[in-house]
Amino acid sequence: MDQTEAMQKRVSGFFPETLGIRFVSVTPEKVVAEMEVRDSLCTVPGILHGGAVMAFADTLGAVGTAVNLPDGAGTTTLESKTNFFAAGRAGNVVVGECVPLHRGRRTMVWQTNVRSPEGKLIAQVTQTQMVLEG
């Protein structure tokens, strides 16, 4: 089982599955995933809730960290900052691409760009993940 399939299975039954996150590619260098903008994820009719965007990006950063952890270690989000640029629209599938800015022994920093199907930047999230020793 490759890392993408393994990660999809790992989040089964948890919040990322509730969001409808589908991993496209999971490697130590990049995580790519999709999320359909359903009405239940909207703040007003047709507009993706900012918290859903943040949770989507947080999941990608956590997954990126997880595939870079030493055996027995865990992770938790230490800090996250989001800049919003455009609305995600109901009925569309947004794409998140997450890359590492720093992969250290105690912390990792990831940046996720969330885009519309046309490639328009919806949000950029930078987060710090703490590495928890096993």
FIFIVEX-171647 format. One record per atom (N, C-alpha, C, O): atom name; x, y, z. Coordinates in steps of 0.1 Angstrom, whole numbers. Layout:
BEGIN
   atome    east   north      up
      CA       X       Y       Z
...
***
This chain:
BEGIN
   atome    east   north      up
       N       9     -12       0
      CA       0       0       0
       C       9      12       0
       O      18      14       8
       N       7      22      -9
      CA      15      34     -10
       C      10      44       1
       O       0      42       8
       N      18      55       3
      CA      15      64      14
       C       2      71      12
       O      -5      74      21
       N      -2      74      -1
      CA     -15      81      -3
       C     -26      72       1
       O     -35      77       9
       N     -26      60      -3
      CA     -37      50       1
       C     -37      48      16
       O     -47      47      22
       N     -25      46      22
      CA     -24      44      36
       C     -29      56      44
       O     -36      54      54
       N     -26      68      40
      CA     -31      80      47
       C     -46      81      46
       O     -53      85      56
       N     -52      78      34
      CA     -67      78      32
       C     -73      69      42
       O     -83      72      48
       N     -67      57      43
      CA     -73      47      52
       C     -71      51      67
       O     -80      49      75
       N     -60      58      70
      CA     -57      62      84
       C     -67      72      89
       O     -71      72     101
       N     -72      81      80
      CA     -82      91      84
       C     -96      87      84
       O    -105      94      87
       N     -98      75      79
      CA    -112      69      78
       C    -119      69      92
       O    -113      64     101
       N    -131      74      92
      CA    -138      75     105
       C    -135      87     113
       O    -141      88     124
       N    -126      96     109
      CA    -123     108     116
       C    -127     120     109
       O    -132     120      98
       N    -124     132     115
      CA    -128     145     110
       C    -124     147      95
       O    -133     152      87
       N    -112     144      91
      CA    -109     146      76
       C    -119     138      67
       O    -122     143      56
       N    -124     127      71
      CA    -134     120      63
       C    -147     127      63
       O    -154     128      53
       N    -150     133      75
      CA    -163     141      76
       C    -162     153      66
       O    -172     157      60
       N    -150     159      65
      CA    -148     170      55
       C    -149     166      41
       O    -151     174      32
       N    -146     153      39
      CA    -146     147      25
       C    -133     149      18
       O    -132     149       6
       N    -122     149      26
      CA    -109     151      21
       C    -105     138      13
       O    -106     127      19
       N    -100     140       1
      CA     -95     129      -7
       C     -80     132     -11
       O     -77     142     -17
       N     -71     123      -6
      CA     -57     125      -9
       C     -54     121     -23
       O     -58     110     -28
       N     -47     130     -31
      CA     -43     127     -44
       C     -29     122     -45
       O     -26     112     -52
       N     -21     128     -36
      CA      -7     124     -36
       C      -1     127     -22
       O      -3     138     -17
       N       6     117     -16
      CA      12     120      -3
       C      27     115      -4
       O      29     103      -5
       N      36     124      -3
      CA      50     121      -2
       C      56     129       9
       O      50     139      14
       N      69     126      13
      CA      75     135      23
       C      78     149      18
       O      80     158      26
       N      77     152       5
      CA      80     165      -1
       C      68     173      -4
       O      68     185      -5
       N      56     166      -5
      CA      44     173      -9
       C      31     165      -6
       O      31     153      -8
       N      21     172      -2
      CA       8     165       0
       C      -2     173      -8
       O      -3     185      -8
       N     -10     165     -17
      CA     -20     171     -25
       C     -33     164     -22
       O     -34     152     -21
       N     -44     172     -20
      CA     -57     166     -17
       C     -68     175     -23
       O     -65     186     -26
       N     -80     169     -23
      CA     -91     176     -28
       C    -102     175     -18
       O    -103     166      -9
       N    -111     185     -18
      CA    -123     186     -10
       C    -134     192     -17
       O    -133     203     -22
       N    -145     185     -18
      CA    -157     190     -25
       C    -164     200     -16
       O    -166     198      -4
       N    -167     212     -21
      CA    -174     222     -13
       C    -189     219     -13
       O    -197     222     -23
       N    -193     212      -3
      CA    -207     208      -1
       C    -214     219       7
       O    -208     227      14
       N    -228     220       6
      CA    -235     230      14
       C    -233     229      29
       O    -233     240      35
       N    -231     217      34
      CA    -228     216      48
       C    -215     222      53
       O    -212     223      65
       N    -206     225      43
      CA    -193     232      47
       C    -194     247      44
       O    -183     253      45
       N    -205     252      41
      CA    -206     266      37
       C    -211     275      49
       O    -218     270      58
       N    -207     287      49
      CA    -210     296      60
       C    -223     304      56
       O    -232     306      65
       N    -225     307      44
      CA    -237     312      38
       C    -240     305      26
       O    -230     298      21
       N    -252     305      20
      CA    -254     297       8
       C    -243     299      -3
       O    -241     310      -8
       N    -237     288      -6
      CA    -227     288     -17
       C    -213     292     -14
       O    -205     291     -23
       N    -210     296      -2
      CA    -196     301       1
       C    -190     292      12
       O    -195     291      23
       N    -178     286       8
      CA    -171     277      18
       C    -167     285      30
       O    -161     296      30
       N    -170     279      42
      CA    -167     284      55
       C    -151     285      57
       O    -144     275      53
       N    -147     296      62
      CA    -132     297      64
       C    -126     287      73
       O    -115     282      72
       N    -134     282      83
      CA    -130     272      92
       C    -128     258      85
       O    -119     251      89
       N    -136     256      75
      CA    -134     244      67
       C    -121     244      59
       O    -114     234      57
       N    -118     256      53
      CA    -106     258      46
       C     -94     256      55
       O     -85     249      52
       N     -95     261      67
      CA     -84     260      77
       C     -82     245      81
       O     -71     240      83
       N     -93     238      84
      CA     -93     224      88
       C     -87     216      76
       O     -79     206      79
       N     -91     219      64
      CA     -85     212      53
       C     -70     213      52
       O     -63     204      51
       N     -65     226      53
      CA     -51     229      53
       C     -44     222      65
       O     -33     217      63
       N     -50     223      76
      CA     -44     218      89
       C     -42     203      87
       O     -31     197      91
       N     -51     196      81
      CA     -50     182      78
       C     -38     179      69
       O     -31     169      72
       N     -37     187      59
      CA     -26     184      49
       C     -12     186      56
       O      -3     178      54
       N     -11     197      64
      CA       2     199      71
       C       5     188      81
       O      16     184      83
       N      -5     183      88
      CA      -3     172      98
       C       1     160      90
       O       9     152      95
       N      -5     157      79
      CA      -2     145      71
       C      13     146      66
       O      20     137      66
       N      16     158      61
      CA      30     160      57
       C      40     158      68
       O      50     151      65
       N      37     162      80
      CA      46     160      91
       C      46     145      94
       O      57     139      97
       N      34     139      94
      CA      33     125      98
       C      42     116      89
       O      48     106      94
       N      43     118      76
      CA      51     110      68
       C      66     113      69
       O      74     107      62
       N      69     123      76
      CA      83     127      79
       C      88     124      93
       O      99     126      96
       N      79     118     101
      CA      82     115     115
       C      91     103     116
       O      90      93     109
       N     100     103     127
      CA     107      90     130
       C      97      80     136
       O      86      84     141
       N     100      68     136
      CA      91      57     141
       C      88      61     156
       O      96      64     164
       N      75      59     159
      CA      70      61     173
       C      67      75     176
       O      61      78     187
       N      70      85     168
      CA      67      99     171
       C      53     103     166
       O      47      96     158
       N      48     114     172
      CA      35     119     168
       C      36     134     165
       O      47     139     164
       N      25     140     162
      CA      25     155     159
       C      12     161     164
       O       2     155     165
       N      13     174     166
      CA       1     182     168
       C       4     196     163
       O      16     201     162
       N      -6     203     159
      CA      -5     217     154
       C      -1     226     166
       O      -8     227     176
       N       9     234     163
      CA      14     244     173
       C       9     258     170
       O       5     266     179
       N       8     261     157
      CA       4     274     153
       C       0     274     138
       O       4     265     131
       N     -10     282     135
      CA     -15     283     121
       C     -19     297     118
       O     -25     304     126
       N     -16     301     106
      CA     -20     314     101
       C     -26     313      87
       O     -21     306      78
       N     -37     319      85
      CA     -44     318      72
       C     -47     332      66
       O     -51     341      73
       N     -44     333      53
      CA     -47     345      45
       C     -58     340      35
       O     -56     330      28
       N     -69     347      35
      CA     -80     344      25
       C     -79     354      14
       O     -78     366      16
       N     -81     348       2
      CA     -80     357     -10
       C     -93     356     -19
       O     -96     366     -26
       N    -100     345     -19
      CA    -112     344     -27
       C    -121     334     -20
       O    -117     327     -11
       N    -134     333     -25
      CA    -143     324     -20
       C    -142     310     -27
       O    -140     310     -39
       N    -144     300     -19
      CA    -146     287     -24
       C    -161     285     -27
       O    -169     290     -18
       N    -165     280     -38
      CA    -179     280     -42
       C    -185     266     -41
       O    -179     256     -45
       N    -197     265     -36
      CA    -204     252     -34
       C    -205     245     -48
       O    -207     252     -58
       N    -203     232     -48
      CA    -204     224     -60
       C    -190     223     -67
       O    -189     214     -75
       N    -180     231     -63
      CA    -167     229     -68
       C    -159     220     -59
       O    -162     217     -48
       N    -148     216     -65
      CA    -138     208     -57
       C    -126     217     -56
       O    -119     221     -66
       N    -122     220     -43
      CA    -110     228     -41
       C     -98     218     -39
       O    -100     207     -35
       N     -86     223     -43
      CA     -74     215     -43
       C     -64     222     -33
       O     -62     234     -34
       N     -58     214     -24
      CA     -48     219     -15
       C     -35     212     -19
       O     -34     200     -21
       N     -25     221     -20
      CA     -11     216     -22
       C      -2     221     -11
       O      -1     233      -8
       N       4     212      -3
      CA      11     215       9
       C      26     211       8
       O      29     199       4
       N      35     220      10
      CA      49     218       9
       C      56     222      22
       O      51     231      29
       N      67     216      25
      CA      74     219      38
       C      83     232      35
       O      89     234      25
       N      83     241      45
      CA      92     252      46
       C     104     249      55
       O     114     254      54
       N     101     240      65
      CA     111     236      74
       C     108     222      80
       O      96     220      84
       N     117     213      80
      CA     115     200      86
       C     126     197      96
       O     137     192      92
       N     123     201     108
      CA     133     199     119
       C     130     187     128
       O     120     180     126
       N     139     186     138
      CA     137     175     148
       C     125     177     157
       O     118     168     161
       N     123     190     160
      CA     112     193     170
       C     100     200     164
       O      89     200     170
       N     102     207     153
      CA      91     213     146
       C      92     212     131
       O     103     210     126
       N      81     212     125
      CA      80     213     110
       C      70     224     106
       O      60     226     113
       N      74     231      96
      CA      65     242      91
       C      61     239      77
       O      69     236      68
       N      48     240      74
      CA      42     236      62
       C      34     248      56
       O      27     255      64
       N      34     249      43
      CA      25     260      37
       C      16     253      27
       O      20     245      18
       N       3     256      28
      CA      -7     250      20
       C     -14     261      12
       O     -19     271      17
       N     -14     259      -1
      CA     -22     268     -10
       C     -35     260     -14
       O     -34     249     -19
       N     -46     267     -11
      CA     -59     261     -15
       C     -64     269     -27
       O     -65     281     -27
       N     -67     261     -38
      CA     -71     267     -50
       C     -85     262     -56
       O     -89     251     -52
       N     -91     271     -63
      CA    -103     267     -70
       C    -100     258     -82
       O     -88     256     -85
       N    -110     252     -88
      CA    -108     243     -99
       C    -101     250    -111
       O     -94     244    -119
       N    -102     263    -112
      CA     -96     271    -122
       C     -82     275    -119
       O     -74     281    -127
       N     -78     272    -106
      CA     -64     275    -102
       C     -63     288     -94
       O     -52     292     -90
       N     -74     295     -92
      CA     -74     307     -84
       C     -71     305     -69
       O     -77     295     -64
       N     -62     312     -64
      CA     -58     311     -50
       C     -70     315     -40
       O     -74     327     -41
       N     -75     306     -33
      CA     -85     308     -23
       C     -79     312      -9
       O     -84     322      -3
       N     -69     305      -5
      CA     -63     308       8
       C     -49     302       8
       O     -45     293       1
       N     -40     308      16
      CA     -27     303      19
       C     -26     302      34
       O     -28     311      42
       N     -22     289      38
      CA     -21     286      52
       C      -7     282      55
       O      -1     273      49
       N      -1     288      66
      CA      12     284      70
       C      11     279      85
       O       5     286      93
       N      15     267      87
      CA      14     261     101
       C      26     255     106
       O      35     250      98
       N      28     255     119
      CA      39     249     126
       C      33     236     133
       O      24     237     140
       N      40     225     130
      CA      36     213     136
       C      47     209     146
       O      59     209     143
       N      43     206     158
      CA      53     201     169
       C      55     186     167
       O      45     179     164
       N      67     182     168
      CA      70     168     167
       C      70     162     182
       O      78     167     190
       N      62     152     184
      CA      60     147     198
       C      68     134     198
       O      66     124     190
       N      78     133     207
      CA      86     121     208
       C      77     109     213
       O      68     111     221
       N      80      97     208
      CA      73      85     211
       C      75      80     225
       O      70      70     229
***
